[in-house]
Amino acid sequence: MGFSVVVAYILLTISFLVAFTTFIDIYMNIIDINFLFEKKLNEEFIIHDCYNITPCSPCNFTAILNNTGKATINLKYLTVVFDGKLHNYTYSSKYLFPLESENITILNVSPTNLRLKIVTRHGAISYSNCRIIS
């Protein structure tokens, strides 16, 4: 009778640990999803202007981003797209704080009328039409 009690205790303990870790994992995933959803709701920005100063081919030009939301946007994790092509960019400040503006410089763009799309890490999107002088 002693052996069966020990085995039952071990099985119950293992079952409890498996159930507990599963519950914690599900709970943490729900918290992560809520955090990401909340971040997306609070991230809003507009492309105020996009321009280049001198004629060029290919061009590096500047886009001014205004943060109109409540969340700080990390400029390191932007996705910059022109007419379906990804482009590299540089930034002067790592963060775009609420109600402030920052410049990013988009690299190696051919001169044309372009549709600029910028997406943040959490999915906020802004569009603009840009004219680059050739």
C-alpha positions as CSV (number, residue, x, y, z in Angstrom):
1,M,0.0,0.0,0.0
2,G,2.9,2.4,0.6
3,F,4.3,2.1,-2.9
4,S,0.9,2.9,-4.6
5,V,0.5,6.0,-2.4
6,V,4.0,7.3,-3.4
7,V,3.2,6.6,-7.1
8,A,-0.2,8.3,-6.9
9,Y,1.5,11.3,-5.1
10,I,4.1,11.6,-7.9
11,L,1.5,11.3,-10.7
12,L,-0.7,14.0,-9.0
13,T,2.3,16.3,-8.5
14,I,3.5,15.9,-12.2
15,S,-0.1,16.4,-13.4
16,F,-0.4,19.6,-11.3
17,L,2.9,20.9,-12.6
18,V,2.0,20.3,-16.2
19,A,-1.5,21.9,-15.7
20,F,0.1,24.9,-13.9
21,T,2.8,25.5,-16.5
22,T,0.2,25.3,-19.3
23,F,-2.1,27.8,-17.5
24,I,0.8,30.2,-17.0
25,D,1.8,29.9,-20.6
26,I,-1.7,30.6,-21.8
27,Y,-2.0,33.5,-19.4
28,M,1.3,35.1,-20.5
29,N,0.2,34.8,-24.2
30,I,-3.0,36.6,-23.4
31,I,-1.1,39.3,-21.7
32,D,1.3,39.7,-24.7
33,I,-1.6,39.9,-27.1
34,N,-3.4,42.5,-25.1
35,F,-0.1,44.5,-24.8
36,L,0.4,44.4,-28.6
37,F,-3.2,45.3,-29.3
38,E,-3.0,48.2,-26.8
39,K,0.3,49.4,-28.4
40,K,-1.3,49.4,-31.9
41,L,-4.2,51.4,-30.7
42,N,-1.9,54.0,-29.2
43,E,0.5,54.2,-32.1
44,E,-0.6,56.8,-34.7
45,F,1.6,58.9,-36.9
46,I,1.4,60.9,-40.1
47,I,4.0,61.6,-42.8
48,H,4.0,65.4,-42.7
49,D,6.2,65.9,-45.7
50,C,8.7,64.1,-48.0
51,Y,11.2,65.9,-50.1
52,N,14.7,66.0,-51.6
53,I,16.7,69.2,-51.8
54,T,18.6,68.8,-55.0
55,P,18.1,66.9,-58.3
56,C,19.6,63.3,-58.1
57,S,19.5,59.8,-59.4
58,P,19.3,57.6,-57.2
59,C,18.2,59.9,-54.4
60,N,18.3,60.0,-50.6
61,F,15.4,62.1,-49.4
62,T,13.9,63.1,-46.1
63,A,10.4,62.3,-44.7
64,I,9.1,64.1,-41.7
65,L,7.0,62.0,-39.3
66,N,4.6,63.4,-36.8
67,N,3.5,61.2,-33.9
68,T,-0.2,61.9,-33.3
69,G,-0.7,59.0,-30.9
70,K,-0.1,58.3,-27.3
71,A,2.8,55.8,-27.6
72,T,6.4,56.4,-28.3
73,I,7.5,54.9,-31.7
74,N,10.9,53.2,-32.0
75,L,12.2,54.4,-35.4
76,K,14.6,51.5,-35.5
77,Y,11.8,49.1,-36.4
78,L,10.0,50.9,-39.2
79,T,9.3,49.3,-42.6
80,V,9.6,51.7,-45.5
81,V,8.0,50.8,-48.8
82,F,7.9,52.6,-52.1
83,D,5.7,51.2,-54.8
84,G,6.0,47.7,-53.3
85,K,9.8,47.8,-52.8
86,L,11.5,47.9,-49.4
87,H,14.0,50.6,-48.8
88,N,16.7,51.2,-46.2
89,Y,16.6,54.4,-44.1
90,T,18.5,56.3,-41.5
91,Y,17.2,58.2,-38.5
92,S,18.7,61.0,-36.4
93,S,16.8,60.1,-33.2
94,K,15.9,56.5,-32.1
95,Y,12.5,57.4,-30.8
96,L,9.5,59.5,-32.0
97,F,7.8,60.7,-28.9
98,P,4.0,61.7,-28.8
99,L,3.2,65.1,-30.3
100,E,6.8,65.5,-31.7
101,S,8.3,65.2,-35.2
102,E,11.4,63.4,-36.4
103,N,13.1,63.1,-39.8
104,I,14.1,59.9,-41.5
105,T,16.2,59.7,-44.6
106,I,15.2,57.1,-47.2
107,L,18.2,55.8,-49.2
108,N,18.6,55.0,-52.9
109,V,15.2,55.9,-54.4
110,S,14.9,56.6,-58.1
111,P,13.3,59.9,-59.1
112,T,9.6,59.7,-59.8
113,N,6.2,60.2,-58.2
114,L,6.2,57.7,-55.4
115,R,3.7,56.2,-53.0
116,L,5.4,56.1,-49.6
117,K,4.1,53.6,-47.0
118,I,5.7,53.4,-43.5
119,V,4.7,50.7,-41.1
120,T,5.7,50.6,-37.4
121,R,6.7,47.5,-35.4
122,H,3.1,47.2,-34.0
123,G,1.3,47.7,-37.3
124,A,0.4,51.4,-37.4
125,I,0.5,52.6,-41.1
126,S,0.8,55.9,-42.8
127,Y,0.9,56.8,-46.5
128,S,2.0,59.8,-48.6
129,N,2.7,60.8,-52.1
130,C,6.3,62.1,-52.6
131,R,7.7,64.0,-55.5
132,I,11.4,63.6,-56.1
133,I,13.2,66.0,-58.4
134,S,15.3,64.3,-61.1
